[in-house]
Amino acid sequence: MSKKLKLKIGNHTDVGQVRSINQDSFGVSSTDWGDLFIVADGMGGHKGGEVASKLTVQHIIKSFEKDKVLNPLSFLNKSIIEANSIVSKKSSEDISLDGMGTTVVAMIVKGSKAFIAHVGDSRLYIYRNKKYFQITKDHSVVQKMVDEGIIKDSEMETHPRKNQILQAVGLNNIEPSLTAEVIYKNDIILLCSDGLTGEVDTKTIFNLLNSNDMQLSTQKLINEANKNGGNDNITAILVKVLSGGEKNFDPGASQIIQPKKKKLKFSKFLILPIFIIFLLSLFVYNFIIPTDEIEKDKYDQKEYDDENDDNPLNFENNQDSSNVKDTTTVNLSSNNDSLSNIPNENNNHFNSNDTIPTDTINSSNKKRIQ
């Protein structure tokens, strides 16, 4: 069994400055086979979001602690899909919970790797070598618009559709996004709800990190989000890696070892075979091909040419060139067809005014948009 990494952990959640109920949930669990971290951001009705996020976190942690996890990504995918069924079933049994759902981002640290799964717009970042990297990609309308080149990254947080997500646990079928990253000593990993990223820009988030105290750092992040408005519930988990390898690469970038290209060398052993082939070619040309037949063909051709010279029907010898008129004309007409008549290809880019082809969930108004 691979050796467990030493980790320092900080976590905090806050209702924010506007909401009356904190619908975020988070969980941490440590076992012999790994360490689990989860953040969930609930939505739907007065209490539905709170129930959805708690059910999801509780189910994943319970499953993690029950049986030894051999394949972390497979486990995360399976347990999140199971949570989707649990939340959906609970919603159908209680009318007051109708339409509830939750985002989720979860990480298992096992050996020297972080195994990550997420649904919705809760995020995971890695801070390494004074640079930060967003590992997850939001399942949201604005992220889709960025991917299709309609808006820029910088416009996501201020766009009017920023709260509309394309996937949520408990609402329809889901497909969790899965990834794995090698982690190294001094890495700091952040899991958070959009209550943090919606109020504090990423550069400021990592400028506030205290490398020695993760708990204090999470409190600083929550305070900064509240200072900037605190319009949503805010949750953050920070994990600092205290042991492990120190030679590292940017997340998502693997060390690619290119095979050495073999130089084409002209071997001295090839000279003799090539020379022999050349001599054989000369021999065949000069001695094998019947030269008397070649001479006969030349003689026959000469006799044929002489006969044509005496033939009165020979056009070249009898035609009066002064009577020959050039009757060939070439009509070069210009094409006046307008290029504007050529139909353009349809532009199928996603437009911000188009209807989203799949159900979207509004995480701000807690409503599903048809």
Secondary structure as UniProt FT lines:
FT   STRAND          7..14
FT   TURN            16..18
FT   STRAND          24..31
FT   TURN            32..33
FT   STRAND          34..43
FT   TURN            45..47
FT   HELIX           48..66
FT   HELIX           72..93
FT   HELIX           95..97
FT   TURN            98..99
FT   STRAND          101..110
FT   TURN            111..112
FT   STRAND          113..119
FT   STRAND          123..128
FT   TURN            129..130
FT   STRAND          131..134
FT   HELIX           141..147
FT   TURN            148..149
FT   HELIX           153..155
FT   TURN            156..158
FT   TURN            160..163
FT   STRAND          164..165
FT   STRAND          168..169
FT   STRAND          177..182
FT   TURN            185..186
FT   STRAND          188..192
FT   HELIX           194..197
FT   TURN            198..199
FT   HELIX           202..207
FT   TURN            211..212
FT   HELIX           214..227
FT   TURN            228..229
FT   STRAND          234..241
FT   TURN            251..252
FT   HELIX           268..270
FT   HELIX           271..283
FT   HELIX           284..288
FT   HELIX           291..310
FT   TURN            312..313
FT   HELIX           315..318
FT   HELIX           321..323
FT   HELIX           339..341
FT   TURN            352..353
FT   STRAND          360..362
FT   TURN            363..366
FT   STRAND          367..369
//
